[in-house]
Amino acid sequence: MLRWRMVLGTLIVAALVGLCWLDHLATLPGAWLFPVAVVLSVMAGEEILDLMAAGGLRPIRWIVHAGNLALVAGTWLPVVCCELTRGVPPDMPLMVWDGPVGSISWHALVLAAGAILAFLGEMRRYEKPGGVTANLAGAVFAMVYVGLLFSFVVRLRLGWGIGALASLVIVVKMGDIGAYTIGRLFGRHKLAPVLSPAKTIEGALGSLVFATFGAWLVFSWLVPWLVQTSQPAYLTESLNASGPGRGWILFGPVVGLAGMLGDLAESLLKRDVGRKDSSRWMPGFGGVLDILDSILLAAPVAYVFWVCGIVRP
């Protein structure tokens, strides 16, 4: 199982690196990674719905999937509109893009529309009392947990380039490696024995150290190198060539901690319905949610660092 996990993990990393590089060079931002985001949101949405079904909840599946896709697409489409409308006379209002915060209002509108649609769906299938409120809550939660949180991953790539996306993924996954390595070697004291018996306090400390080291690597080497290579035109003004500053010192442990909380959050959902993995289609890894869990909760935290200028290219 360990050998298979290493082989599959290597293939996943190689494919992701290749797609990120192609997307970095693409004229249209997200041309390569947006289809991946769509597939991941659908698969993760299906897994969270399966977990809910195991717990007795039955949200309307197509509404949840539609909401998740709309939240992810609502992040990408304003950038596409911005690219397609270059050269439009300056007195014509575009209203679709006003910098890194531009699509947040779209997220709120889409989430509100998803909640209204969930109400309409429950009204249509209502037959007898019981379960309606729980199903509504489950539908909105699934859209927030998968669609809204994942949209911040997309927002990082579109707002500040592949370097911002890499800063999130590398820091979180370095934290995972640190937790596993230090926990296996030195772990003695349980961190959350009921939620995740294998996690230890020593592993958590190792996770923060590895995450901080990952942040140093990203902001000292990777992000500056990416800035020197080709960038989409809409990123030119947002890139600051003055260097990465010292924000990585906070970025590493804070985003790493958020990643650990994301891992525990999914463990909470799985334990509540008696599941070990969100799915079994990837031996050694579980499902898509088992891979994305730490990234989902860490994404909005990383976004705050970038949008506030605490970290920069």
N, C-alpha and C positions, 0 to 999 in steps of 0.2 A: 504493500500500500504506500509506503514512504517513497519507494522508487517511482511508482506511478505518479504520485503527487509532485515529485520533483520534475519529472518529464512534462507533465501537463502544465505545471506552473511556468516552466521555461518557455513552452510554446505560447502560453497566454501573454507572458511578458514580451516575447519577441514580436508577436503580432501587434500588441499595443504600441510598442516603440515604433514599429514601422508605420502604423496608421497615424501616430502623432507626428512623425516626421513629414509624411505626405501632407497632412493637414496644415502643418506649419508652412509648407511651401505653396500651398494652394492659393489661388487668387481669391476664391470665395471662402471665407472662414467657415469652418465646420463642414466643408464638403465631404470629407472622409469620416469624420468622427460623429456627425449628426446621425447618420443611419445606425451607427453602433449604439448611440444614446437611445434611439427609438426602440431597438431590439431589447436592450437591457431594461428599459422602463416597462416594456410589455412582460418580459419574463419575471422581473421582480414583482410587478403587480399581480401576476398570476400566482406567484408563491405566497405573497401576503394574503391573497384571497383564499388559498388552500389552507393556510394556518388558521384563518378565521373560520373556515368551514369545519375544521377539526374541533374548534371551540364552540360550534353551534350557531355561528353567525352566517347569514346569507345575504350580503350586499349584492346588488345587481351588478354583475361582472362587467357588462359592456359599458356601463356608466363610469365605473372606476377606471377602466382602460381608456375610455375617451377623455376623462379628466386628466389622467397622467400624460397622455400624448399631447393634449392641448397645453399643459403646463410646460412641457419640454419644448414643444414647437413654438410656444409663445415667447420663449427666450431667444430662439434662433431667428425667427422670421423678421423681427425688427432690424437685425443686422443685414439680412438679405435685402430688405427694402432699402436700407441705407446705401448698400453697394449698388443696387440697381438704379437708384435715383441720383447718383452723382452726376453733376452737370445740370441739374434742375435749377432754374433761376432762384436766387437766394430769397426772393420775396414769397416763394411758395412754401407754406408750412408743411413739414413732413410729419411731425407729431408722433413719429414711431421710434425715435432714437435721440436721447439727450444725455449720452454718456453712460457710465457704468451702472447708474441707478435706473436707467431708462425703462427697463422692462418690469420693474417691481410692481407698478400699477397694473400691468397686464396680468401678472400672477394673481393679484387680488381679485381682479374681474373674473378670471378663469376659474379660480377656486369658488367664488360665489356662484358662478354659473353651474359648476359641478354640484354644489350643495342643492341648488334649486332643482336641477335635473334629478338628483337622488330623491328629493321629496316627490316629484312628479311620478317617478318610477314606482315608489312605494304606494302612492295613491292608486296607481293603475292596477297593481297586483294585490291590493288589500282584500282580504277575505274575512279575517276574524282577529280579535285582539291578541296581542302578544308578539313581541319581537321587532316591531316596527322601529322603535326608537334605537334599539341596539343595532339594527341593520343600517339605519341612517348614520349613526355614529361611526360604524365600521367603514362605510363608504367614504365619508369625509376623512377619517383617519388614514385610510389607504392612499387617498390622493395627496394628503399632506406628507406622509411618511415616504412615499415613493416619488410622486410627481414633483411636489414642491421642493423637497430636499435635494432631489437629483437635479432640479433646474439650476441650483447654485453651482453644481459641478460644471454644467454647460456655461453658466454665466462667467465663471472664472476663465474658461478658455476664450470666450468671445470678448471679454472685457480687457484682458491683459495678455492674451496669447498663450501658447503652449507652455511657457515657463510657469504661469500661474497654476495651470492644471497639474503640471509635473510637481510643483511644490506641495500640493495637496496629497497626491497619490504617493509620492516618495516618502514624505514625512510620516503619513499614516502607516504605510506598509513597512517602513523601517521600524516604527514602533511595534508592529506586530512581530517582526523578526526578533527584536530585542526582548519582547515579553516571552516569546517561546524559548529563545536561547538561554537567557538568564534564569527563567523559571525552571527549565529542565536541569540546569547546572546547580543552581543555588536555592531554588524555591523551597521554603519550609513553612511559611505562614500563609494560610488561605486568605485570599482577597474577598471573594464572595462565594462561600462554600455552597450555598443553596442554589444560586443562579448558575454559577460556572465553577465546579469543583476543581478544575485543573488550573485555574488562575491563582497566582500568588502575589503577595505584596512585593517580594523581591523581583518577580517578573514585571510588575507594574513600574517599579523604579527603573529597571533595565529598559523598558519601553520608552520612558521619558528621555533617558540618556541617548538611546539610539535615534529617537525622533529628532532630538536637538542636533545630533551629529548629521542626520539627513538634511535638516534645514540649512546647516552650514554649507554642506556640499552643494545644495541646490542654489543658494543665493550667492555663493562665492564663485561657483564655476559654471553651472548649467545655465542659469538665467542670463548672466552676462554674455555667455557664448551665443545663446539664442537671439539676444538683442542685436548682436553683430551680424547675424545672418538675415535673410529676407524676412520682412514683416508685411502683413496686409496694410494697405494705406490707412485704414481707419484707426490703426493702432499707433501711428507715427507720433501724434501729439501726446499720447498718454505715456510713452516710454521716456524714462528719465535715465540718461546715460551717466549720471553722476555716481553710480555705484549702488550696491544693495543696502548700504547703511547697516545698522545694528538690529533692525527689527527681527531678524531671524532668531535672535536669542530668546525672544518671547514667542515667536511663531512656532518654533519646534515643540516646546513642552506644552503649550496651550492647545495647539491643534492635535498633538499626540494624545493629550488627555481626552479631548473630545472624541478622538477615534476609539479610545478604550471604552468610553461611555457608550458609543455606538455599538460596539461589540456586546457589551452587557445588556443594552436595550433590546437587541434582537434575541439574546439568550432569554430575557424575560418573556418575550412573546412565545418563544418555542417551549419553554418550561411550562407556561400556562396551559398549553394544549398537549403536553406530553411528547413533544418532538425533539429529536436530537439535531436534525438538519432541516433547513427550509425546503430542501428537495434532495433527490439522490441521483440526479442525472450526471453529476461530475464526481466520480469516486475520489475520495480524499479531500474534496473541497465542500461537498454538499451541493448547494444551489447558488444562484446568482446573489441572493440576499446574504448568504454566508460570506461572500466575497465583498459585497458593497456595504455591509452593515456599518463598519467603522467609517467608511468614506461619507456615508449619507449624513451622519450627525456632525462630522468634522467640516463638511463643505461650507455651511453658512458661517462657521467660525473663521475659516480661512478667508472667506469673502469679506468679512468685516476688516480683517487685517489689510487686504488689498484696497478695498474701497476707501478706507480711512488713511491710506498712505503710510501705514506702519511698516509695511514691506513694499518694495518697488523694484523694478528692473535695475 
